[in-house]
Amino acid sequence: MFDVLLSEGSDGLLIIPEWAFDIMHEFVYQFQGFCQYRTSSSDKRKEEDWELLRQNQDAWTVSKVMFYLHSFMEAASSLPENIDATSGKMGIKNLGIFAAVALSRLECLLADYTSCLDVLEIDIILNSRDDGAIGEVFQAKISLAYHAGVAFLMLNRYKDAIAVLEDICSEIQRATKSGQLAVLVGSDQQQFQKQFDRMLALLAILVNICPASTVLLDGRNRDSVGYLVRDKFGSQLLKIDGGEEGYDSLFGFACPKFIDPAVPDYSKTLPPGLNLQTYNLQIFQFINEMEKQRSLKNLHSYMKLYTSIGVEKLASFNDCSEVSECVSQLLSLKHKMLQRESTDKSVHSALDIHYFGESENIYIDEAQTEKRFEGFFLSRISHCRDIQKAIADLVIE
């Protein structure tokens, strides 16, 4: 079917955005399912099934899947931006746009997070994200936000991940409150709710490891994203803060089902759990990173209590055997919280404090001083009263 659509005679085919997204989304979903199937060592599989796999090892190769996705993207990018909505060329245009959405998802499933984010910067995506074809398909916006959030998280770009996920979750909240959600997601309510819970779980992880996050500050407002995060995953966050394990279950629930694109050797017996190998490896890598940050998080919590503190005293608080170990952790905390942000493509700190060492002391201050507006309003009120008093004292001749 794709070969026909990519042929020169397919310009007269009209495919609406919803259909184009469903086609490309299902294409990657079928590839994901087959990758998990061919690496499964199930005892229920018959010998003829194994023989069929051996004879068709070139079926559903990752190179072939990417070939079609890139071909649709190239075909769409060669078309002019302003195309009549009723034109037959809109079919190829829409398929190219949602092929890019599907490609970003595929790169995330393959654990190539940099490529996943690179796809999102392609012009064909940027020009249609808000008011174009992607803006018309809510499921596409959710897919983009979810997989971008996972990619940002795994690349330690926590502030970008929070911005992407909080924005889409807030939009979902507004749609739910206005009653428009059923119209946007259609009949697939159960799958949508599961995806929404996954994004909230990702946010729960992010707000716990990113000191500069403000998502939970509005946790008392029942219509806020922070309230939903606290309501669904507050108990697990408390366990994590108490020193217990909890990241593994949260991330295991929130992350996509990663796949291994390599074709296994069917001449040998497949080892058990081969279909989960890539998935487990990504969870292991994430938990390993969180373990490294556990002591750094304790160090950060102690520094928030002081404006200045001796390095030796801080080392004893954080159970460091030597002062040099505490100094290394201070440098590591600052290094790990430096991350590139999408707003201006430059590197910023994700810490909510600023600290520096001088002699044997550490000096701590807020990273950014909060703007206080009450003083301005009080001064305006006082000024207004003075004007009213002056008007009242005027003698009208």
FENPELIN-V252063 format. One record per residue. RES is the residue in three letters. PSI is psi in degrees with one decimal (none if undefined). Layout:
# FENPELIN-V252063
res-><RES;RES>
psi-><PSI;PSI>
This chain:
# FENPELIN-V252063
res-><MET;PHE;ASP;VAL;LEU;LEU;SER;GLU;GLY;SER;ASP;GLY;LEU;LEU;ILE;ILE;PRO;GLU;TRP;ALA;PHE;ASP;ILE;MET;HIS;GLU;PHE;VAL;TYR;GLN;PHE;GLN;GLY;PHE;CYS;GLN;TYR;ARG;THR;SER;SER;SER;ASP;LYS;ARG;LYS;GLU;GLU;ASP;TRP;GLU;LEU;LEU;ARG;GLN;ASN;GLN;ASP;ALA;TRP;THR;VAL;SER;LYS;VAL;MET;PHE;TYR;LEU;HIS;SER;PHE;MET;GLU;ALA;ALA;SER;SER;LEU;PRO;GLU;ASN;ILE;ASP;ALA;THR;SER;GLY;LYS;MET;GLY;ILE;LYS;ASN;LEU;GLY;ILE;PHE;ALA;ALA;VAL;ALA;LEU;SER;ARG;LEU;GLU;CYS;LEU;LEU;ALA;ASP;TYR;THR;SER;CYS;LEU;ASP;VAL;LEU;GLU;ILE;ASP;ILE;ILE;LEU;ASN;SER;ARG;ASP;ASP;GLY;ALA;ILE;GLY;GLU;VAL;PHE;GLN;ALA;LYS;ILE;SER;LEU;ALA;TYR;HIS;ALA;GLY;VAL;ALA;PHE;LEU;MET;LEU;ASN;ARG;TYR;LYS;ASP;ALA;ILE;ALA;VAL;LEU;GLU;ASP;ILE;CYS;SER;GLU;ILE;GLN;ARG;ALA;THR;LYS;SER;GLY;GLN;LEU;ALA;VAL;LEU;VAL;GLY;SER;ASP;GLN;GLN;GLN;PHE;GLN;LYS;GLN;PHE;ASP;ARG;MET;LEU;ALA;LEU;LEU;ALA;ILE;LEU;VAL;ASN;ILE;CYS;PRO;ALA;SER;THR;VAL;LEU;LEU;ASP;GLY;ARG;ASN;ARG;ASP;SER;VAL;GLY;TYR;LEU;VAL;ARG;ASP;LYS;PHE;GLY;SER;GLN;LEU;LEU;LYS;ILE;ASP;GLY;GLY;GLU;GLU;GLY;TYR;ASP;SER;LEU;PHE;GLY;PHE;ALA;CYS;PRO;LYS;PHE;ILE;ASP;PRO;ALA;VAL;PRO;ASP;TYR;SER;LYS;THR;LEU;PRO;PRO;GLY;LEU;ASN;LEU;GLN;THR;TYR;ASN;LEU;GLN;ILE;PHE;GLN;PHE;ILE;ASN;GLU;MET;GLU;LYS;GLN;ARG;SER;LEU;LYS;ASN;LEU;HIS;SER;TYR;MET;LYS;LEU;TYR;THR;SER;ILE;GLY;VAL;GLU;LYS;LEU;ALA;SER;PHE;ASN;ASP;CYS;SER;GLU;VAL;SER;GLU;CYS;VAL;SER;GLN;LEU;LEU;SER;LEU;LYS;HIS;LYS;MET;LEU;GLN;ARG;GLU;SER;THR;ASP;LYS;SER;VAL;HIS;SER;ALA;LEU;ASP;ILE;HIS;TYR;PHE;GLY;GLU;SER;GLU;ASN;ILE;TYR;ILE;ASP;GLU;ALA;GLN;THR;GLU;LYS;ARG;PHE;GLU;GLY;PHE;PHE;LEU;SER;ARG;ILE;SER;HIS;CYS;ARG;ASP;ILE;GLN;LYS;ALA;ILE;ALA;ASP;LEU;VAL;ILE;GLU>
psi-><-42.8;-36.4;-38.6;-43.7;-31.6;-6.2;165.5;-22.8;13.7;8.8;-18.6;9.7;127.3;117.5;119.8;159.3;-41.2;-42.6;-42.0;-42.3;-44.5;-40.9;-50.5;-36.4;-42.8;-33.6;-48.9;-35.4;-41.9;-38.1;-43.9;-45.0;-39.6;-36.7;-40.4;-33.4;-45.2;-14.9;4.5;135.0;42.4;137.5;-17.0;-10.3;133.9;161.7;-35.6;-27.6;-43.1;-40.3;-38.1;-39.1;-39.3;-37.3;-15.6;54.1;-14.2;2.9;135.4;44.1;149.6;-31.5;-37.4;-40.5;-45.2;-31.5;-46.9;-41.8;-45.6;-34.2;-42.7;-38.1;-41.4;-39.3;-38.9;-37.5;-21.6;-12.4;152.0;153.0;-42.9;95.9;138.9;132.6;-25.4;0.8;146.8;-20.7;-16.6;-23.5;-49.3;-38.5;-47.8;-40.6;-36.6;-40.7;-47.4;-14.5;-36.7;-40.0;-44.4;-35.8;-39.0;-38.5;-43.4;-43.0;-36.0;-41.3;-30.3;2.0;24.3;82.4;-33.3;-43.8;-34.3;-43.0;-31.2;-36.8;-38.1;-14.0;1.6;140.4;-37.5;-27.6;-46.5;-36.9;-8.8;10.3;-40.5;-60.2;8.0;-146.4;-39.9;-35.6;-22.2;-16.5;103.3;-36.7;-32.1;-40.4;-39.1;-43.3;-44.6;-47.8;-42.8;-51.3;-31.7;-39.7;-43.5;-44.3;-45.1;-41.7;-46.6;-21.1;9.5;28.4;75.0;-39.6;-38.1;-41.0;-42.2;-43.0;-43.5;-48.7;-38.5;-36.7;-47.5;-35.5;-36.7;-38.7;-39.2;-40.7;-42.8;-40.2;-36.7;-43.7;-34.7;-5.8;11.2;-4.0;-42.4;-33.5;-37.5;-39.4;-11.8;-143.6;-11.6;58.1;-39.6;-45.8;-37.9;-43.3;-37.4;-41.1;-39.5;-42.9;-35.1;-41.4;-36.6;-37.4;-39.8;-41.5;-37.3;-40.7;-45.5;-44.4;-20.0;-28.1;-10.1;105.6;-29.9;0.5;141.1;14.3;-41.6;-4.2;-23.6;29.8;-14.1;-20.0;117.0;-20.9;4.3;159.5;-36.8;-37.8;-42.0;-40.0;-45.3;-40.9;-41.7;-35.9;14.7;-40.3;-38.6;-35.1;-36.0;-39.0;-41.5;-43.3;-27.9;1.6;-0.8;165.2;149.3;-21.8;-36.1;-43.6;-37.8;-48.8;-35.9;-34.5;-37.2;-29.5;158.0;167.2;90.2;149.4;155.2;114.8;-9.9;139.9;123.6;165.1;103.8;-9.4;-12.8;159.5;127.4;134.4;148.3;141.1;13.2;-34.3;-15.7;4.6;-48.9;-41.4;-47.8;-34.2;-41.2;-38.1;-41.4;-44.2;-40.7;-46.4;-36.9;-40.7;-38.9;-35.0;-37.2;-31.2;-7.6;-50.4;-32.2;-33.8;-39.2;-40.4;-42.1;-40.8;-35.3;-40.6;-26.9;-16.0;-9.1;157.2;-22.3;144.8;146.0;145.7;-38.3;-41.3;-41.9;-36.2;-40.4;-38.3;-39.1;15.6;38.0;132.3;-30.4;155.9;-35.6;-33.3;-39.1;-40.4;-40.7;-39.3;-35.2;-42.3;-38.3;-40.7;-44.8;-38.0;-45.3;-26.1;2.0;123.8;148.3;137.2;147.0;-19.5;-46.4;11.2;14.0;171.1;131.1;164.2;139.7;10.0;149.7;6.9;158.7;133.0;153.5;155.4;141.6;123.6;-119.1;18.2;155.7;128.9;131.1;140.6;164.9;140.5;-40.4;126.2;127.0;140.8;128.2;122.2;-14.9;-33.9;-40.7;-46.4;-38.2;-40.1;-36.8;-38.5;-44.0;-40.5;-38.7;-39.9;-38.2;-39.7;-43.2;-40.2;-40.5;-38.5;-40.2;-27.9;-9.4;138.0;115.6;117.5;none>
